[in-house]
Structures are given as structure tokens and as C-alpha cells.
Amino acid sequence: MVDSSLELSDSQRIQEVVERLLEIQKGLKLDLANLHAKLGALDSEPNVLWLGGIQEDAELRASKLESEVNELREELKALRELLGVNTQKKASADF
């Protein structure tokens, strides 16, 4: 027989992890938006082209952030499924 207090604490911990992942995801989305804005500024200012590989580095970082956001989305989806949480309405608002 499973101890209900253990289930509750595990559920609470998982919920905390989900909440933390959502916070991280929001931060990554902000970082990604900032990087895209900076790339746009670089593209619009031809005098900045002498900076060499900075634009390529920024694009690489943006790509990595996009990948990390996608990974976090998948982890969050798996955690929600594990918890049995019906968050379709919440998820559409988050994304």
C-alpha cells in the first residue's frame, strides 16, 4: 500500500518543478526575444558589420536557446502527463 503523505509530497515537489520550469521557460523566451532584437539592430546598422563573428555567435546562441525552450516544453509536457494535470487551456495561454 502506498503512503498518501508520500504521494502528496511527491506531487507537491513535481508541481514545484513544473512551476520552476515555467519560470525558466519565460526567462529563456525573454532572452531569445532580446537576442532577436539585437540581431535586428545589427542587420539594420551596416557600420556594425566590422564586429565580425558577433552576429554569427548571437545567431548560434539564439538557436541554442530555441532548442532549450523546446526541450523545456517537452519536459513540462511529460511532467504534466505524469501528474495527470489537464492544462490545455493554460498551455495555450502560456505559448
C-alpha positions as CSV (number, residue, x, y, z in Angstrom):
1,M,0.0,0.0,0.0
2,V,1.3,3.5,-0.9
3,D,1.5,6.1,1.9
4,S,-0.7,9.0,0.8
5,S,1.5,11.5,2.6
6,L,4.4,10.4,0.3
7,E,2.3,10.8,-2.7
8,L,1.2,14.3,-1.7
9,S,4.8,15.4,-1.1
10,D,6.0,13.9,-4.4
11,S,3.1,15.6,-6.2
12,Q,4.0,18.9,-4.5
13,R,7.6,18.5,-5.5
14,I,6.7,17.8,-9.0
15,Q,4.4,20.8,-9.1
16,E,7.2,23.0,-7.8
17,V,9.5,21.6,-10.5
18,V,6.8,22.4,-13.1
19,E,6.5,25.9,-11.8
20,R,10.2,26.4,-11.8
21,L,10.4,25.1,-15.4
22,L,7.7,27.6,-16.4
23,E,9.8,30.4,-14.8
24,I,12.9,29.3,-16.7
25,Q,11.0,29.0,-19.9
26,K,9.7,32.6,-19.6
27,G,13.2,33.8,-18.9
28,L,14.5,31.9,-21.9
29,K,11.8,33.4,-24.1
30,L,12.8,36.9,-22.9
31,D,16.4,36.1,-23.7
32,L,15.5,34.8,-27.1
33,A,13.4,37.9,-27.9
34,N,16.3,40.2,-26.8
35,L,18.7,38.3,-28.9
36,H,16.4,38.5,-31.9
37,A,16.0,42.3,-31.3
38,K,19.8,42.7,-31.1
39,L,20.2,40.7,-34.3
40,G,17.7,43.0,-36.0
41,A,19.6,46.0,-34.8
42,L,22.8,44.5,-36.1
43,D,21.2,43.8,-39.5
44,S,19.9,47.4,-39.8
45,E,23.2,49.0,-39.0
46,P,25.8,48.3,-41.7
47,N,28.5,50.1,-39.7
48,V,28.5,47.4,-37.1
49,L,29.4,44.7,-39.6
50,W,33.1,45.1,-38.7
51,L,32.4,43.3,-35.4
52,G,32.9,40.1,-37.3
53,G,31.6,36.9,-35.7
54,I,29.3,38.6,-33.2
55,Q,26.3,38.2,-35.3
56,E,27.0,34.5,-36.0
57,D,27.6,34.0,-32.3
58,A,24.3,35.6,-31.5
59,E,22.5,33.5,-34.0
60,L,24.1,30.4,-32.6
61,R,23.1,31.4,-29.1
62,A,19.5,32.1,-30.3
63,S,19.4,28.7,-31.9
64,K,20.6,27.0,-28.7
65,L,18.0,29.0,-26.7
66,E,15.3,27.9,-29.0
67,S,16.4,24.3,-28.7
68,E,16.5,24.6,-24.9
69,V,13.0,26.2,-24.8
70,N,11.7,23.2,-26.9
71,E,13.4,20.8,-24.5
72,L,11.8,22.5,-21.6
73,R,8.4,22.4,-23.3
74,E,8.8,18.6,-23.8
75,E,9.9,18.1,-20.1
76,L,7.0,20.2,-19.0
77,K,4.5,18.2,-21.1
78,A,5.9,15.0,-19.7
79,L,5.6,16.3,-16.1
80,R,2.1,17.4,-16.7
81,E,1.2,14.0,-18.1
82,L,2.9,12.4,-15.1
83,L,0.8,14.5,-12.8
84,G,-2.3,13.9,-14.8
85,V,-2.8,17.7,-15.0
86,N,-5.3,18.9,-17.6
87,T,-3.6,22.2,-18.7
88,Q,-4.7,22.6,-22.3
89,K,-6.3,25.9,-21.5
90,K,-3.3,27.0,-19.5
91,A,-0.8,25.8,-22.1
92,S,-2.5,27.7,-24.9
93,A,-2.3,30.9,-22.8
94,D,1.4,30.2,-22.0
95,F,2.5,29.8,-25.6
